[in-house]
Amino acid sequence: MSTETPATRALHDIDVRFELIRTERPTSARESAALQGIELAQLLRTIVVRLAEGSYVFVLVPGGRQIDWPKLRASLGVKRMSLPDAAEAKAVTGYERGAITPFGASDPWPVIADTSILPWDRVAIGGGAHGVNVHVSPADLVRALDATVADVTAPNEAASAE
């Protein structure tokens, strides 16, 4: 499997230090974290959220957490939002679900990073293909993506019970 993706090309074009990690395709977030040698909370999922027709935002959600919709709506100053289906998400990002990342996306949608990522020395974010991840410091991630940092998630009790 090649690790050359639009995301890895984009990362090479910007001034950010990162480590590319390739693993077999995991079956869960917990397995992905274990394969990468990190804690579940260091593993970021990129969730695409539709704000309006043709308007989206990327939300970086740590493993073991889920979007807190009232907090996200308040942070963005909107009353309604929704999750696009897999086909729409691919159309607006260039990536298939499970491999979505803001890096190298077909459209540079705004990024919201949850505040809970900041204490870590490194976090993992998708590298644009299944089993391809990028390890980067949270500060570099926020800077490289010009992300807004906000409290937009809550613990996912179901994930914690696994």
C-alpha positions as CSV (number, residue, x, y, z in Angstrom):
1,M,0.0,0.0,0.0
2,S,1.3,3.4,-0.9
3,T,1.4,6.1,1.7
4,E,1.4,8.8,-0.9
5,T,-2.0,10.6,-0.6
6,P,-3.2,14.1,-1.1
7,A,-2.8,14.5,2.7
8,T,0.8,13.4,2.8
9,R,1.6,15.6,-0.2
10,A,0.0,18.5,1.6
11,L,2.0,17.8,4.7
12,H,5.2,17.8,2.8
13,D,4.3,21.2,1.4
14,I,3.8,23.0,4.7
15,D,6.2,23.7,7.6
16,V,5.1,21.1,10.1
17,R,7.0,18.2,11.7
18,F,5.1,14.9,11.5
19,E,5.7,11.2,11.6
20,L,3.9,9.0,9.1
21,I,2.6,5.7,10.6
22,R,1.3,2.9,8.5
23,T,-0.6,0.0,10.0
24,E,-2.9,-2.8,8.8
25,R,-6.5,-1.6,8.4
26,P,-8.0,-1.6,12.0
27,T,-11.5,-2.7,12.8
28,S,-12.0,-0.1,15.6
29,A,-10.6,3.1,17.0
30,R,-9.2,1.2,20.0
31,E,-7.4,-1.2,17.7
32,S,-6.0,1.7,15.6
33,A,-4.6,3.4,18.7
34,A,-3.0,0.1,19.9
35,L,-1.5,-0.5,16.5
36,Q,0.0,3.0,16.6
37,G,1.2,2.7,20.2
38,I,-0.9,5.6,21.4
39,E,-3.7,6.2,23.9
40,L,-7.2,6.2,22.5
41,A,-7.6,9.9,23.4
42,Q,-4.7,10.7,21.1
43,L,-6.4,9.3,18.1
44,L,-8.4,12.0,16.2
45,R,-11.4,11.3,14.0
46,T,-12.2,13.9,11.4
47,I,-15.9,14.4,11.3
48,V,-17.4,16.4,8.4
49,V,-20.4,18.4,9.5
50,R,-22.8,20.2,7.1
51,L,-23.7,23.7,8.2
52,A,-25.8,24.6,5.2
53,E,-26.0,23.8,1.5
54,G,-22.4,23.9,0.3
55,S,-21.0,24.8,3.7
56,Y,-19.1,22.4,5.9
57,V,-16.7,22.2,8.8
58,F,-14.2,19.5,9.9
59,V,-14.4,18.6,13.6
60,L,-11.5,16.8,15.2
61,V,-12.9,14.4,17.8
62,P,-10.5,12.4,20.1
63,G,-11.1,8.7,20.6
64,G,-13.4,8.0,23.5
65,R,-15.3,11.2,22.9
66,Q,-18.2,12.3,20.7
67,I,-19.5,15.6,19.4
68,D,-21.5,17.5,21.9
69,W,-24.0,19.0,19.4
70,P,-25.3,21.9,21.6
71,K,-21.6,23.0,22.3
72,L,-20.7,22.7,18.6
73,R,-23.8,24.7,17.6
74,A,-23.0,27.4,20.2
75,S,-19.3,27.5,19.1
76,L,-20.2,28.0,15.5
77,G,-23.2,30.3,16.2
78,V,-25.6,28.1,14.2
79,K,-29.0,26.5,15.1
80,R,-28.9,23.6,12.7
81,M,-26.3,21.2,11.3
82,S,-26.2,17.7,10.0
83,L,-23.9,14.9,9.0
84,P,-23.6,14.2,5.3
85,D,-23.9,10.6,4.0
86,A,-20.7,8.8,2.8
87,A,-21.1,9.9,-0.8
88,E,-21.6,13.5,0.1
89,A,-18.6,13.5,2.5
90,K,-16.4,12.0,-0.2
91,A,-17.6,14.6,-2.7
92,V,-16.8,17.5,-0.4
93,T,-13.5,16.2,0.9
94,G,-12.0,13.9,-1.7
95,Y,-11.7,11.2,0.9
96,E,-13.8,8.1,1.7
97,R,-15.3,7.8,5.1
98,G,-12.8,6.4,7.6
99,A,-9.9,8.1,5.8
100,I,-11.1,11.8,5.9
101,T,-8.6,14.4,7.0
102,P,-8.4,18.1,6.6
103,F,-4.9,17.8,5.1
104,G,-5.1,17.7,1.3
105,A,-8.9,17.8,1.3
106,S,-10.5,18.9,-2.0
107,D,-12.0,21.9,-0.2
108,P,-10.2,23.7,2.7
109,W,-13.2,23.7,5.1
110,P,-12.7,25.4,8.5
111,V,-11.4,23.1,11.3
112,I,-12.6,22.9,14.9
113,A,-10.2,21.0,17.2
114,D,-11.5,19.9,20.6
115,T,-9.7,21.4,23.6
116,S,-9.0,18.0,25.0
117,I,-6.2,17.4,22.5
118,L,-4.0,20.1,23.8
119,P,-2.3,18.4,26.8
120,W,-0.9,15.6,24.6
121,D,2.7,15.7,23.2
122,R,1.4,14.2,20.0
123,V,-1.9,13.2,18.4
124,A,-2.7,11.0,15.4
125,I,-4.8,12.1,12.5
126,G,-5.8,10.3,9.3
127,G,-3.3,10.4,6.5
128,G,-5.8,10.2,3.7
129,A,-6.0,6.4,3.3
130,H,-7.1,3.5,5.5
131,G,-4.2,2.4,7.8
132,V,-2.2,5.7,7.1
133,N,-1.9,8.1,10.0
134,V,0.1,11.1,10.8
135,H,1.5,11.8,14.3
136,V,2.0,15.5,15.0
137,S,2.0,17.8,18.1
138,P,-1.4,19.4,18.8
139,A,0.1,22.9,18.6
140,D,1.5,22.2,15.1
141,L,-1.7,20.6,14.0
142,V,-3.8,23.6,15.1
143,R,-1.3,26.0,13.5
144,A,-1.0,24.1,10.2
145,L,-4.8,23.8,9.9
146,D,-5.6,27.3,11.2
147,A,-8.0,25.4,13.5
148,T,-10.3,27.0,16.1
149,V,-9.8,25.2,19.4
150,A,-13.1,24.9,21.3
151,D,-14.8,22.6,23.9
152,V,-17.1,20.7,21.4
153,T,-17.0,17.1,22.6
154,A,-18.2,15.0,25.6
155,P,-17.1,11.6,26.8
156,N,-18.6,8.7,24.8
157,E,-19.8,6.4,27.5
158,A,-20.2,3.5,25.1
159,A,-16.6,3.8,23.9
160,S,-15.3,4.0,27.4
161,A,-17.1,0.8,28.4
162,E,-15.4,-1.3,25.6
